[in-house]
């Protein structure tokens, strides 16, 4: 059984993460890291930086888990521009803006999801 959880210190070490600003959600596959997504939170914004998984369903799970992590910390807006996540951003109804995809995190979970700051 797999779960998606925030990276603990052991997982951060395995991933080679030394920057305390960089956060990760990992796919825990019976104690092994099956993939991850990297992101940062700065104030009320979250940037979804990259993922190492290519399966769209797994990418979606990681993005949703990261958004939930941010939502629980009062993040208002999430955005990303990684080409490998483009299709999943579209599927999850992120709005395309100049060179990136953006979503209002509270609206994402209330699912009347509209673009951040737009009615």
N, CA, C and O atoms as a GROMACS GRO file, in nm:
protein
  476
    1UNK      N    1   0.084  -0.118   0.000
    1UNK     CA    2   0.000   0.000   0.000
    1UNK      C    3   0.089   0.124   0.000
    1UNK      O    4   0.189   0.131   0.071
    2UNK      N    5   0.050   0.221  -0.080
    2UNK     CA    6   0.127   0.346  -0.083
    2UNK      C    7   0.051   0.455  -0.008
    2UNK      O    8  -0.072   0.454  -0.002
    3UNK      N    9   0.126   0.548   0.046
    3UNK     CA   10   0.070   0.668   0.106
    3UNK      C   11   0.153   0.786   0.060
    3UNK      O   12   0.269   0.771   0.021
    4UNK      N   13   0.093   0.903   0.063
    4UNK     CA   14   0.166   1.025   0.030
    4UNK      C   15   0.173   1.108   0.157
    4UNK      O   16   0.071   1.145   0.215
    5UNK      N   17   0.296   1.136   0.200
    5UNK     CA   18   0.320   1.203   0.328
    5UNK      C   19   0.430   1.308   0.311
    5UNK      O   20   0.509   1.301   0.217
    6UNK      N   21   0.435   1.405   0.403
    6UNK     CA   22   0.547   1.499   0.401
    6UNK      C   23   0.678   1.424   0.427
    6UNK      O   24   0.682   1.329   0.505
    7UNK      N   25   0.783   1.467   0.360
    7UNK     CA   26   0.914   1.405   0.378
    7UNK      C   27   0.965   1.433   0.519
    7UNK      O   28   0.973   1.548   0.561
    8UNK      N   29   1.002   1.327   0.590
    8UNK     CA   30   1.064   1.344   0.721
    8UNK      C   31   1.215   1.363   0.700
    8UNK      O   32   1.261   1.367   0.586
    9UNK      N   33   1.290   1.374   0.808
    9UNK     CA   34   1.434   1.399   0.797
    9UNK      C   35   1.505   1.288   0.721
    9UNK      O   36   1.594   1.315   0.641
   10UNK      N   37   1.468   1.163   0.745
   10UNK     CA   38   1.532   1.051   0.674
   10UNK      C   39   1.504   1.059   0.524
   10UNK      O   40   1.595   1.036   0.443
   11UNK      N   41   1.381   1.090   0.487
   11UNK     CA   42   1.346   1.102   0.345
   11UNK      C   43   1.417   1.221   0.283
   11UNK      O   44   1.465   1.212   0.170
   12UNK      N   45   1.424   1.333   0.355
   12UNK     CA   46   1.494   1.451   0.304
   12UNK      C   47   1.640   1.417   0.275
   12UNK      O   48   1.697   1.460   0.175
   13UNK      N   49   1.699   1.339   0.364
   13UNK     CA   50   1.839   1.299   0.346
   13UNK      C   51   1.852   1.210   0.222
   13UNK      O   52   1.944   1.229   0.142
   14UNK      N   53   1.763   1.113   0.206
   14UNK     CA   54   1.765   1.025   0.088
   14UNK      C   55   1.750   1.105  -0.041
   14UNK      O   56   1.811   1.072  -0.143
   15UNK      N   57   1.668   1.210  -0.036
   15UNK     CA   58   1.646   1.293  -0.156
   15UNK      C   59   1.756   1.396  -0.176
   15UNK      O   60   1.762   1.461  -0.281
   16UNK      N   61   1.844   1.411  -0.078
   16UNK     CA   62   1.953   1.508  -0.088
   16UNK      C   63   1.908   1.652  -0.066
   16UNK      O   64   1.970   1.744  -0.118
   17UNK      N   65   1.800   1.671   0.010
   17UNK     CA   66   1.747   1.805   0.034
   17UNK      C   67   1.816   1.868   0.154
   17UNK      O   68   1.807   1.817   0.266
   18UNK      N   69   1.885   1.976   0.132
   18UNK     CA   70   1.953   2.047   0.240
   18UNK      C   71   1.896   2.185   0.265
   18UNK      O   72   1.914   2.242   0.374
   19UNK      N   73   1.827   2.241   0.167
   19UNK     CA   74   1.766   2.374   0.180
   19UNK      C   75   1.641   2.363   0.267
   19UNK      O   76   1.546   2.296   0.229
   20UNK      N   77   1.640   2.429   0.385
   20UNK     CA   78   1.522   2.418   0.472
   20UNK      C   79   1.396   2.480   0.413
   20UNK      O   80   1.286   2.449   0.458
   21UNK      N   81   1.409   2.567   0.315
   21UNK     CA   82   1.293   2.628   0.250
   21UNK      C   83   1.224   2.532   0.154
   21UNK      O   84   1.105   2.548   0.124
   22UNK      N   85   1.297   2.433   0.107
   22UNK     CA   86   1.244   2.336   0.011
   22UNK      C   87   1.171   2.226   0.086
   22UNK      O   88   1.226   2.163   0.176
   23UNK      N   89   1.046   2.204   0.047
   23UNK     CA   90   0.964   2.101   0.110
   23UNK      C   91   0.934   1.991   0.010
   23UNK      O   92   0.944   2.011  -0.112
   24UNK      N   93   0.896   1.875   0.062
   24UNK     CA   94   0.865   1.764  -0.028
   24UNK      C   95   0.754   1.679   0.030
   24UNK      O   96   0.744   1.660   0.152
   25UNK      N   97   0.670   1.629  -0.058
   25UNK     CA   98   0.575   1.523  -0.027
   25UNK      C   99   0.631   1.401  -0.098
   25UNK      O  100   0.676   1.410  -0.212
   26UNK      N  101   0.627   1.286  -0.030
   26UNK     CA  102   0.680   1.165  -0.091
   26UNK      C  103   0.573   1.058  -0.102
   26UNK      O  104   0.477   1.054  -0.024
   27UNK      N  105   0.590   0.972  -0.200
   27UNK     CA  106   0.509   0.851  -0.209
   27UNK      C  107   0.584   0.746  -0.128
   27UNK      O  108   0.694   0.704  -0.164
   28UNK      N  109   0.523   0.706  -0.017
   28UNK     CA  110   0.583   0.604   0.068
   28UNK      C  111   0.527   0.469   0.024
   28UNK      O  112   0.409   0.439   0.044
   29UNK      N  113   0.612   0.388  -0.035
   29UNK     CA  114   0.574   0.257  -0.086
   29UNK      C  115   0.637   0.151   0.005
   29UNK      O  116   0.744   0.098  -0.024
   30UNK      N  117   0.567   0.122   0.116
   30UNK     CA  118   0.617   0.025   0.214
   30UNK      C  119   0.758   0.057   0.261
   30UNK      O  120   0.844  -0.031   0.266
   31UNK      N  121   0.781   0.183   0.296
   31UNK     CA  122   0.910   0.225   0.349
   31UNK      C  123   1.009   0.274   0.246
   31UNK      O  124   1.114   0.326   0.282
   32UNK      N  125   0.978   0.258   0.119
   32UNK     CA  126   1.064   0.306   0.011
   32UNK      C  127   1.001   0.430  -0.051
   32UNK      O  128   0.879   0.442  -0.056
   33UNK      N  129   1.085   0.521  -0.098
   33UNK     CA  130   1.035   0.641  -0.164
   33UNK      C  131   1.006   0.606  -0.310
   33UNK      O  132   1.096   0.574  -0.387
   34UNK      N  133   0.878   0.614  -0.345
   34UNK     CA  134   0.835   0.581  -0.480
   34UNK      C  135   0.822   0.702  -0.571
   34UNK      O  136   0.786   0.687  -0.688
   35UNK      N  137   0.851   0.818  -0.520
   35UNK     CA  138   0.843   0.942  -0.597
   35UNK      C  139   0.821   1.058  -0.503
   35UNK      O  140   0.793   1.039  -0.385
   36UNK      N  141   0.835   1.179  -0.557
   36UNK     CA  142   0.817   1.297  -0.472
   36UNK      C  143   0.781   1.420  -0.556
   36UNK      O  144   0.795   1.421  -0.678
   37UNK      N  145   0.734   1.521  -0.486
   37UNK     CA  146   0.712   1.653  -0.543
   37UNK      C  147   0.782   1.753  -0.452
   37UNK      O  148   0.775   1.743  -0.330
   38UNK      N  149   0.850   1.849  -0.513
   38UNK     CA  150   0.919   1.954  -0.438
   38UNK      C  151   0.839   2.083  -0.449
   38UNK      O  152   0.784   2.115  -0.554
   39UNK      N  153   0.833   2.158  -0.338
   39UNK     CA  154   0.761   2.285  -0.338
   39UNK      C  155   0.816   2.376  -0.229
   39UNK      O  156   0.888   2.333  -0.139
   40UNK      N  157   0.780   2.502  -0.239
   40UNK     CA  158   0.813   2.600  -0.136
   40UNK      C  159   0.686   2.672  -0.095
   40UNK      O  160   0.589   2.678  -0.170
   41UNK      N  161   0.689   2.726   0.025
   41UNK     CA  162   0.581   2.812   0.072
   41UNK      C  163   0.646   2.941   0.118
   41UNK      O  164   0.735   2.941   0.203
   42UNK      N  165   0.601   3.050   0.061
   42UNK     CA  166   0.649   3.183   0.098
   42UNK      C  167   0.528   3.270   0.126
   42UNK      O  168   0.454   3.308   0.035
   43UNK      N  169   0.508   3.300   0.252
   43UNK     CA  170   0.390   3.377   0.289
   43UNK      C  171   0.264   3.300   0.256
   43UNK      O  172   0.243   3.190   0.307
   44UNK      N  173   0.181   3.357   0.170
   44UNK     CA  174   0.053   3.297   0.134
   44UNK      C  175   0.059   3.225  -0.001
   44UNK      O  176  -0.044   3.186  -0.055
   45UNK      N  177   0.182   3.209  -0.056
   45UNK     CA  178   0.196   3.146  -0.187
   45UNK      C  179   0.278   3.018  -0.181
   45UNK      O  180   0.373   3.006  -0.103
   46UNK      N  181   0.240   2.924  -0.263
   46UNK     CA  182   0.310   2.797  -0.276
   46UNK      C  183   0.355   2.783  -0.421
   46UNK      O  184   0.278   2.806  -0.514
   47UNK      N  185   0.482   2.745  -0.438
   47UNK     CA  186   0.530   2.715  -0.572
   47UNK      C  187   0.556   2.566  -0.581
   47UNK      O  188   0.634   2.510  -0.504
   48UNK      N  189   0.489   2.501  -0.675
   48UNK     CA  190   0.510   2.360  -0.704
   48UNK      C  191   0.624   2.353  -0.804
   48UNK      O  192   0.608   2.392  -0.920
   49UNK      N  193   0.739   2.303  -0.761
   49UNK     CA  194   0.862   2.316  -0.839
   49UNK      C  195   0.883   2.202  -0.937
   49UNK      O  196   0.902   2.225  -1.056
   50UNK      N  197   0.881   2.078  -0.888
   50UNK     CA  198   0.910   1.965  -0.977
   50UNK      C  199   0.863   1.835  -0.914
   50UNK      O  200   0.833   1.828  -0.795
   51UNK      N  201   0.857   1.733  -0.998
   51UNK     CA  202   0.828   1.598  -0.952
   51UNK      C  203   0.917   1.501  -1.030
   51UNK      O  204   0.963   1.532  -1.140
   52UNK      N  205   0.941   1.386  -0.970
   52UNK     CA  206   1.022   1.286  -1.039
   52UNK      C  207   0.936   1.171  -1.093
   52UNK      O  208   0.991   1.073  -1.143
   53UNK      N  209   0.806   1.181  -1.083
   53UNK     CA  210   0.719   1.077  -1.136
   53UNK      C  211   0.661   1.121  -1.270
   53UNK      O  212   0.638   1.240  -1.293
   54UNK      N  213   0.638   1.025  -1.358
   54UNK     CA  214   0.584   1.058  -1.490
   54UNK      C  215   0.439   1.015  -1.506
   54UNK      O  216   0.369   1.065  -1.594
   55UNK      N  217   0.393   0.923  -1.423
   55UNK     CA  218   0.255   0.876  -1.431
   55UNK      C  219   0.160   0.989  -1.391
   55UNK      O  220   0.172   1.042  -1.280
   56UNK      N  221   0.067   1.029  -1.479
   56UNK     CA  222  -0.023   1.141  -1.448
   56UNK      C  223  -0.106   1.121  -1.321
   56UNK      O  224  -0.128   1.217  -1.247
   57UNK      N  225  -0.150   1.000  -1.294
   57UNK     CA  226  -0.229   0.974  -1.174
   57UNK      C  227  -0.145   0.996  -1.048
   57UNK      O  228  -0.194   1.052  -0.950
   58UNK      N  229  -0.020   0.952  -1.050
   58UNK     CA  230   0.068   0.972  -0.936
   58UNK      C  231   0.104   1.120  -0.922
   58UNK      O  232   0.112   1.172  -0.810
   59UNK      N  233   0.124   1.189  -1.033
   59UNK     CA  234   0.150   1.333  -1.028
   59UNK      C  235   0.032   1.405  -0.965
   59UNK      O  236   0.049   1.493  -0.881
   60UNK      N  237  -0.088   1.367  -1.007
   60UNK     CA  238  -0.208   1.430  -0.952
   60UNK      C  239  -0.216   1.409  -0.801
   60UNK      O  240  -0.247   1.502  -0.727
   61UNK      N  241  -0.189   1.287  -0.756
   61UNK     CA  242  -0.191   1.259  -0.613
   61UNK      C  243  -0.090   1.344  -0.537
   61UNK      O  244  -0.120   1.396  -0.430
   62UNK      N  245   0.030   1.357  -0.592
   62UNK     CA  246   0.133   1.438  -0.526
   62UNK      C  247   0.094   1.586  -0.523
   62UNK      O  248   0.113   1.654  -0.422
   63UNK      N  249   0.040   1.636  -0.634
   63UNK     CA  250  -0.002   1.777  -0.638
   63UNK      C  251  -0.114   1.801  -0.539
   63UNK      O  252  -0.111   1.899  -0.464
   64UNK      N  253  -0.213   1.713  -0.536
   64UNK     CA  254  -0.323   1.728  -0.440
   64UNK      C  255  -0.272   1.723  -0.296
   64UNK      O  256  -0.318   1.801  -0.212
   65UNK      N  257  -0.180   1.634  -0.267
   65UNK     CA  258  -0.125   1.624  -0.132
   65UNK      C  259  -0.048   1.752  -0.095
   65UNK      O  260  -0.060   1.801   0.017
   66UNK      N  261   0.030   1.804  -0.189
   66UNK     CA  262   0.103   1.928  -0.162
   66UNK      C  263   0.006   2.044  -0.140
   66UNK      O  264   0.026   2.125  -0.049
   67UNK      N  265  -0.099   2.053  -0.222
   67UNK     CA  266  -0.199   2.158  -0.205
   67UNK      C  267  -0.268   2.147  -0.069
   67UNK      O  268  -0.292   2.248  -0.003
   68UNK      N  269  -0.299   2.026  -0.028
   68UNK     CA  270  -0.361   2.005   0.103
   68UNK      C  271  -0.266   2.050   0.215
   68UNK      O  272  -0.309   2.113   0.312
   69UNK      N  273  -0.139   2.017   0.201
   69UNK     CA  274  -0.037   2.061   0.297
   69UNK      C  275  -0.040   2.215   0.307
   69UNK      O  276  -0.039   2.271   0.417
   70UNK      N  277  -0.044   2.281   0.192
   70UNK     CA  278  -0.049   2.427   0.191
   70UNK      C  279  -0.179   2.482   0.246
   70UNK      O  280  -0.179   2.582   0.319
   71UNK      N  281  -0.289   2.418   0.211
   71UNK     CA  282  -0.420   2.463   0.258
   71UNK      C  283  -0.427   2.463   0.410
   71UNK      O  284  -0.482   2.555   0.472
   72UNK      N  285  -0.371   2.360   0.469
   72UNK     CA  286  -0.371   2.349   0.615
   72UNK      C  287  -0.279   2.453   0.680
   72UNK      O  288  -0.281   2.469   0.802
   73UNK      N  289  -0.201   2.521   0.600
   73UNK     CA  290  -0.112   2.626   0.649
   73UNK      C  291  -0.152   2.763   0.594
   73UNK      O  292  -0.070   2.855   0.589
   74UNK      N  293  -0.277   2.776   0.552
   74UNK     CA  294  -0.339   2.902   0.508
   74UNK      C  295  -0.278   2.959   0.380
   74UNK      O  296  -0.281   3.080   0.359
   75UNK      N  297  -0.223   2.873   0.294
   75UNK     CA  298  -0.176   2.919   0.164
   75UNK      C  299  -0.297   2.960   0.080
   75UNK      O  300  -0.398   2.890   0.078
   76UNK      N  301  -0.286   3.072   0.014
   76UNK     CA  302  -0.396   3.124  -0.068
   76UNK      C  303  -0.383   3.086  -0.215
   76UNK      O  304  -0.482   3.054  -0.280
   77UNK      N  305  -0.261   3.090  -0.267
   77UNK     CA  306  -0.239   3.070  -0.410
   77UNK      C  307  -0.125   2.971  -0.431
   77UNK      O  308  -0.023   2.977  -0.363
   78UNK      N  309  -0.144   2.880  -0.526
   78UNK     CA  310  -0.038   2.788  -0.565
   78UNK      C  311  -0.012   2.806  -0.713
   78UNK      O  312  -0.103   2.834  -0.791
   79UNK      N  313   0.114   2.790  -0.752
   79UNK     CA  314   0.148   2.801  -0.893
   79UNK      C  315   0.265   2.710  -0.926
   79UNK      O  316   0.341   2.668  -0.839
   80UNK      N  317   0.276   2.680  -1.053
   80UNK     CA  318   0.386   2.599  -1.101
   80UNK      C  319   0.406   2.620  -1.249
   80UNK      O  320   0.315   2.663  -1.320
   81UNK      N  321   0.526   2.589  -1.296
   81UNK     CA  322   0.555   2.604  -1.438
   81UNK      C  323   0.633   2.486  -1.494
   81UNK      O  324   0.675   2.488  -1.610
   82UNK      N  325   0.653   2.382  -1.414
   82UNK     CA  326   0.730   2.266  -1.459
   82UNK      C  327   0.660   2.199  -1.577
   82UNK      O  328   0.544   2.159  -1.567
   83UNK      N  329   0.731   2.185  -1.690
   83UNK     CA  330   0.670   2.124  -1.808
   83UNK      C  331   0.617   1.983  -1.782
   83UNK      O  332   0.516   1.944  -1.841
   84UNK      N  333   0.682   1.907  -1.695
   84UNK     CA  334   0.639   1.769  -1.671
   84UNK      C  335   0.505   1.762  -1.598
   84UNK      O  336   0.442   1.656  -1.596
   85UNK      N  337   0.459   1.874  -1.538
   85UNK     CA  338   0.331   1.874  -1.467
   85UNK      C  339   0.223   1.949  -1.543
   85UNK      O  340   0.110   1.960  -1.494
   86UNK      N  341   0.254   2.001  -1.660
   86UNK     CA  342   0.161   2.086  -1.736
   86UNK      C  343   0.024   2.021  -1.754
   86UNK      O  344  -0.078   2.082  -1.723
   87UNK      N  345   0.021   1.899  -1.804
   87UNK     CA  346  -0.107   1.836  -1.833
   87UNK      C  347  -0.190   1.814  -1.707
   87UNK      O  348  -0.312   1.828  -1.710
   88UNK      N  349  -0.125   1.780  -1.597
   88UNK     CA  350  -0.198   1.760  -1.472
   88UNK      C  351  -0.249   1.893  -1.418
   88UNK      O  352  -0.359   1.899  -1.362
   89UNK      N  353  -0.172   2.000  -1.433
   89UNK     CA  354  -0.221   2.133  -1.394
   89UNK      C  355  -0.350   2.164  -1.471
   89UNK      O  356  -0.447   2.214  -1.414
   90UNK      N  357  -0.351   2.135  -1.598
   90UNK     CA  358  -0.471   2.160  -1.680
   90UNK      C  359  -0.586   2.073  -1.632
   90UNK      O  360  -0.698   2.121  -1.616
   91UNK      N  361  -0.560   1.945  -1.609
   91UNK     CA  362  -0.662   1.852  -1.561
   91UNK      C  363  -0.723   1.900  -1.429
   91UNK      O  364  -0.844   1.890  -1.408
   92UNK      N  365  -0.638   1.953  -1.341
   92UNK     CA  366  -0.684   2.000  -1.209
   92UNK      C  367  -0.742   2.142  -1.214
   92UNK      O  368  -0.772   2.201  -1.111
   93UNK      N  369  -0.755   2.194  -1.334
   93UNK     CA  370  -0.816   2.326  -1.358
   93UNK      C  371  -0.737   2.442  -1.299
   93UNK      O  372  -0.795   2.538  -1.249
   94UNK      N  373  -0.605   2.432  -1.304
   94UNK     CA  374  -0.521   2.549  -1.278
   94UNK      C  375  -0.541   2.641  -1.397
   94UNK      O  376  -0.569   2.594  -1.508
   95UNK      N  377  -0.528   2.770  -1.377
   95UNK     CA  378  -0.543   2.866  -1.486
   95UNK      C  379  -0.406   2.903  -1.540
   95UNK      O  380  -0.313   2.930  -1.465
   96UNK      N  381  -0.395   2.905  -1.672
   96UNK     CA  382  -0.267   2.939  -1.733
   96UNK      C  383  -0.251   3.090  -1.735
   96UNK      O  384  -0.336   3.163  -1.786
   97UNK      N  385  -0.141   3.134  -1.681
   97UNK     CA  386  -0.101   3.275  -1.686
   97UNK      C  387   0.035   3.279  -1.750
   97UNK      O  388   0.093   3.175  -1.779
   98UNK      N  389   0.085   3.395  -1.772
   98UNK     CA  390   0.212   3.413  -1.841
   98UNK      C  391   0.319   3.317  -1.788
   98UNK      O  392   0.381   3.343  -1.684
   99UNK      N  393   0.340   3.208  -1.859
   99UNK     CA  394   0.446   3.115  -1.828
   99UNK      C  395   0.428   3.026  -1.706
   99UNK      O  396   0.521   2.957  -1.665
  100UNK      N  397   0.308   3.026  -1.647
  100UNK     CA  398   0.286   2.940  -1.531
  100UNK      C  399   0.137   2.907  -1.517
  100UNK      O  400   0.052   2.967  -1.584
  101UNK      N  401   0.108   2.812  -1.429
  101UNK     CA  402  -0.028   2.771  -1.399
  101UNK      C  403  -0.058   2.807  -1.255
  101UNK      O  404   0.025   2.783  -1.167
  102UNK      N  405  -0.176   2.865  -1.229
  102UNK     CA  406  -0.210   2.920  -1.099
  102UNK      C  407  -0.347   2.869  -1.054
  102UNK      O  408  -0.436   2.848  -1.136
  103UNK      N  409  -0.362   2.849  -0.921
  103UNK     CA  410  -0.491   2.810  -0.866
  103UNK      C  411  -0.508   2.874  -0.728
  103UNK      O  412  -0.411   2.887  -0.653
  104UNK      N  413  -0.630   2.912  -0.696
  104UNK     CA  414  -0.665   2.955  -0.561
  104UNK      C  415  -0.679   2.827  -0.478
  104UNK      O  416  -0.763   2.742  -0.508
  105UNK      N  417  -0.599   2.814  -0.375
  105UNK     CA  418  -0.601   2.691  -0.295
  105UNK      C  419  -0.734   2.671  -0.223
  105UNK      O  420  -0.789   2.561  -0.229
  106UNK      N  421  -0.788   2.772  -0.153
  106UNK     CA  422  -0.918   2.750  -0.089
  106UNK      C  423  -1.027   2.711  -0.189
  106UNK      O  424  -1.108   2.622  -0.161
  107UNK      N  425  -1.031   2.776  -0.304
  107UNK     CA  426  -1.131   2.743  -0.405
  107UNK      C  427  -1.109   2.605  -0.463
  107UNK      O  428  -1.205   2.537  -0.498
  108UNK      N  429  -0.984   2.562  -0.473
  108UNK     CA  430  -0.955   2.427  -0.522
  108UNK      C  431  -1.026   2.324  -0.436
  108UNK      O  432  -1.084   2.228  -0.487
  109UNK      N  433  -1.022   2.344  -0.304
  109UNK     CA  434  -1.084   2.248  -0.214
  109UNK      C  435  -1.234   2.270  -0.196
  109UNK      O  436  -1.304   2.180  -0.148
  110UNK      N  437  -1.284   2.388  -0.234
  110UNK     CA  438  -1.428   2.411  -0.232
  110UNK      C  439  -1.489   2.374  -0.367
  110UNK      O  440  -1.612   2.367  -0.379
  111UNK      N  441  -1.409   2.351  -0.464
  111UNK     CA  442  -1.435   2.307  -0.599
  111UNK      C  443  -1.537   2.387  -0.678
  111UNK      O  444  -1.614   2.331  -0.756
  112UNK      N  445  -1.536   2.516  -0.658
  112UNK     CA  446  -1.596   2.602  -0.757
  112UNK      C  447  -1.478   2.667  -0.825
  112UNK      O  448  -1.485   2.781  -0.871
  113UNK      N  449  -1.368   2.594  -0.830
  113UNK     CA  450  -1.236   2.646  -0.862
  113UNK      C  451  -1.235   2.740  -0.982
  113UNK      O  452  -1.275   2.705  -1.093
  114UNK      N  453  -1.188   2.858  -0.955
  114UNK     CA  454  -1.164   2.958  -1.058
  114UNK      C  455  -1.020   3.002  -1.047
  114UNK      O  456  -0.951   2.968  -0.950
  115UNK      N  457  -0.975   3.074  -1.142
  115UNK     CA  458  -0.838   3.125  -1.138
  115UNK      C  459  -0.819   3.216  -1.018
  115UNK      O  460  -0.913   3.283  -0.976
  116UNK      N  461  -0.701   3.218  -0.963
  116UNK     CA  462  -0.670   3.302  -0.848
  116UNK      C  463  -0.697   3.448  -0.883
  116UNK      O  464  -0.646   3.499  -0.982
  117UNK      N  465  -0.778   3.513  -0.802
  117UNK     CA  466  -0.805   3.655  -0.821
  117UNK      C  467  -0.903   3.687  -0.932
  117UNK      O  468  -0.924   3.805  -0.961
  118UNK      N  469  -0.963   3.588  -0.996
  118UNK     CA  470  -1.058   3.614  -1.104
  118UNK      C  471  -1.194   3.559  -1.066
  118UNK      O  472  -1.203   3.458  -0.996
  119UNK      N  473  -1.298   3.625  -1.111
  119UNK     CA  474  -1.435   3.579  -1.082
  119UNK      C  475  -1.495   3.502  -1.194
  119UNK      O  476  -1.609   3.458  -1.185
   0.00000   0.00000   0.00000
